[in-house]
Amino acid sequence: MTAAPVLPTPRRDGGRRPGPRGRGTLRWREARAGLALISPTLVIVLILVVLPIVWTVALAFQDIRLIRLRTAGLLGDYTVENFTQVFTSPGFWDSLVTTLIYSVLGTASSIGLGLVAALALRRRFRGRTFVRATLLLPYVAPVVAATFVWGVMLNPQFGIVNEVGTGLLGWEEPIAFLSQRTTEVSLFGLTVPVPTALLTVIVFEMWRSFPFAFLFLTARLEAVPATLDEAARVDGATPTQVFRHITLPQLMPTIAVLALLRFIWTFNNFDDIYLLTGGGAGTEVISVRVFDFLVSRGDIGAASAQALVLASVLLVLVSVYYRFAAKDEVA
């Protein structure tokens, strides 16, 4: 009589034995799914960001003219002559100083005007929504239309600004705001040269960019509890003290971010200055010089070198700002 075969005891987990291979397969599937999800974004970043940067760096170290651009490649005769030409060319350091002045004053003035507008429209009144919407027009208006209107207004022959200045304000002669480098102004018995065209483009930058700061600061003011202001007033604080010790500390993180963003955009700004003055009358910034080397001279290598210098200076300034000014505010 033969003994009955002993059947294996069924496992509670259905006979599956999890092992290293199973866990590895699951992790590989998750990694593959993640790569599949981010691959479109990765391809877009590589094509639109990384590839142009690599191409610009390669051109900056080659003697490439516009007529020979089709023959340029990543492998070529690399040289530093473009950077030598950039640093020794007449007007480079002046344009760098002009760029810094334009960026700092344009950023500070636009944020300051946006702060004033946000505080002025903080309280509710009839028509506040309409006024807020109207303040956004400079930012949403096409830059070509805005510069054309300003050019007509500031024209020394038929502009309304000079008409009011000579007729009502007592100006001796019209002022060419967009083509005059300096204007002599008497101040306390001293004659001071004022950079007319540069101040004009800074004022235009302030007017065009302040709605951006106004939007951010208005949104932050809406989130500030009203009980803080009320408690301060009950304790006898003046409006100046309320703003300095309560409102301003609440706005400083937003102002820090705005200053960083506006400085980057203003430092790279090109279209406003080019459409208003063409870079003349002491308003030539580095971005205009890059355009001049690229289009007027056809020097692709020198233009790429100047673009890299512009990016390097901006990177250093932003790093210093973030290290010493915005670190505590962002944290």
SULWO-V596589 format. One record per residue. N is the residue number from 1. RES is the residue in one letter. OMEGA is omega in whole degrees, -180 to 180 (* if undefined). BURIAL is I if it has 24 or more other C-alpha atoms within 12 Angstrom, else O. Layout:
n: <N	N>
res: <RES	RES>
omega: <OMEGA	OMEGA>
burial: <BURIAL	BURIAL>
This chain:
n: <1	2	3	4	5	6	7	8	9	10	11	12	13	14	15	16	17	18	19	20	21	22	23	24	25	26	27	28	29	30	31	32	33	34	35	36	37	38	39	40	41	42	43	44	45	46	47	48	49	50	51	52	53	54	55	56	57	58	59	60	61	62	63	64	65	66	67	68	69	70	71	72	73	74	75	76	77	78	79	80	81	82	83	84	85	86	87	88	89	90	91	92	93	94	95	96	97	98	99	100	101	102	103	104	105	106	107	108	109	110	111	112	113	114	115	116	117	118	119	120	121	122	123	124	125	126	127	128	129	130	131	132	133	134	135	136	137	138	139	140	141	142	143	144	145	146	147	148	149	150	151	152	153	154	155	156	157	158	159	160	161	162	163	164	165	166	167	168	169	170	171	172	173	174	175	176	177	178	179	180	181	182	183	184	185	186	187	188	189	190	191	192	193	194	195	196	197	198	199	200	201	202	203	204	205	206	207	208	209	210	211	212	213	214	215	216	217	218	219	220	221	222	223	224	225	226	227	228	229	230	231	232	233	234	235	236	237	238	239	240	241	242	243	244	245	246	247	248	249	250	251	252	253	254	255	256	257	258	259	260	261	262	263	264	265	266	267	268	269	270	271	272	273	274	275	276	277	278	279	280	281	282	283	284	285	286	287	288	289	290	291	292	293	294	295	296	297	298	299	300	301	302	303	304	305	306	307	308	309	310	311	312	313	314	315	316	317	318	319	320	321	322	323	324	325	326	327	328	329	330	331>
res: <M	T	A	A	P	V	L	P	T	P	R	R	D	G	G	R	R	P	G	P	R	G	R	G	T	L	R	W	R	E	A	R	A	G	L	A	L	I	S	P	T	L	V	I	V	L	I	L	V	V	L	P	I	V	W	T	V	A	L	A	F	Q	D	I	R	L	I	R	L	R	T	A	G	L	L	G	D	Y	T	V	E	N	F	T	Q	V	F	T	S	P	G	F	W	D	S	L	V	T	T	L	I	Y	S	V	L	G	T	A	S	S	I	G	L	G	L	V	A	A	L	A	L	R	R	R	F	R	G	R	T	F	V	R	A	T	L	L	L	P	Y	V	A	P	V	V	A	A	T	F	V	W	G	V	M	L	N	P	Q	F	G	I	V	N	E	V	G	T	G	L	L	G	W	E	E	P	I	A	F	L	S	Q	R	T	T	E	V	S	L	F	G	L	T	V	P	V	P	T	A	L	L	T	V	I	V	F	E	M	W	R	S	F	P	F	A	F	L	F	L	T	A	R	L	E	A	V	P	A	T	L	D	E	A	A	R	V	D	G	A	T	P	T	Q	V	F	R	H	I	T	L	P	Q	L	M	P	T	I	A	V	L	A	L	L	R	F	I	W	T	F	N	N	F	D	D	I	Y	L	L	T	G	G	G	A	G	T	E	V	I	S	V	R	V	F	D	F	L	V	S	R	G	D	I	G	A	A	S	A	Q	A	L	V	L	A	S	V	L	L	V	L	V	S	V	Y	Y	R	F	A	A	K	D	E	V	A>
omega: <-177	-180	179	179	-180	180	179	180	-179	179	-179	-179	177	178	-180	178	179	-179	-180	-179	179	179	178	179	179	179	179	178	179	178	179	177	178	177	179	-179	-177	-177	177	178	179	179	179	180	-180	-176	-173	-176	-173	-177	176	179	179	180	178	178	179	179	-178	-178	178	177	-174	173	-178	-178	-180	-177	-178	-179	-178	179	179	179	-179	179	-177	-178	177	-178	179	180	175	179	-179	-175	-179	-179	180	177	-177	-177	175	179	177	177	178	179	179	179	180	-177	-177	-179	178	179	-178	-178	180	178	178	178	177	178	178	-180	-180	179	-179	-178	-179	-179	-179	172	-178	-180	-178	-180	179	180	178	179	180	-179	180	-177	180	-176	-176	180	177	-175	179	179	-179	179	178	179	179	178	178	-179	-175	-179	-177	-177	-176	180	-177	-179	178	177	178	-178	-180	-177	-174	-175	175	176	180	-179	179	-179	176	-172	-173	-179	-180	-175	-180	175	-180	-179	178	-178	-179	178	179	177	-175	175	-179	178	-171	-176	-179	177	179	180	175	177	177	177	177	-179	-175	-172	-176	177	178	177	179	180	-178	-177	177	178	179	178	178	-179	179	-180	179	-179	179	178	-179	179	179	179	177	179	175	-180	176	178	178	178	177	180	-174	-171	-177	-174	-176	176	177	-177	-173	176	178	179	179	179	178	-180	179	-178	-178	179	179	-177	-180	180	179	-175	-179	-169	-179	-177	-178	-180	-179	-173	-176	-178	-180	176	176	180	-178	174	-174	180	176	177	177	178	-180	178	-176	-172	-175	-178	-179	-179	-177	-178	180	178	178	178	178	177	177	177	178	179	-179	179	179	179	179	-178	179	178	178	179	-178	-177	-171	-173	-171	-175	-179	-178	-179	179	*>
burial: <O	O	O	O	O	O	O	O	O	O	O	O	O	O	O	O	O	O	O	O	O	O	O	O	O	O	O	O	O	O	O	O	O	O	O	O	O	O	O	O	O	O	O	O	O	O	O	O	O	O	O	O	O	O	I	I	I	I	I	I	I	I	I	I	I	O	O	O	O	O	O	I	O	O	O	O	O	O	O	O	O	I	I	O	I	I	O	O	O	O	O	I	O	O	I	I	O	I	I	I	I	I	I	I	I	I	I	I	I	I	I	I	I	I	I	O	I	I	I	O	I	I	O	O	O	O	O	O	O	O	O	I	O	O	I	O	O	I	I	O	O	O	I	O	O	I	I	O	O	I	I	O	I	I	I	I	O	O	O	O	I	I	O	O	O	O	O	O	O	O	O	O	O	I	I	I	I	I	I	I	I	I	I	O	O	O	O	O	O	O	O	O	O	O	I	I	I	I	I	I	I	I	I	I	I	I	I	I	I	I	I	I	I	I	I	I	I	I	O	I	I	O	O	O	O	O	O	O	I	O	O	O	O	O	O	O	O	O	O	O	O	I	O	O	O	I	I	I	O	I	I	I	O	I	I	I	I	I	I	I	I	I	I	I	I	I	I	I	I	I	I	I	I	I	I	I	I	I	I	I	I	I	I	I	I	I	I	I	I	I	I	I	I	I	O	O	O	O	I	I	I	I	I	I	I	I	I	I	I	I	I	O	O	I	O	O	O	I	O	O	O	O	O	O	O	O	O	O	O	O	O>
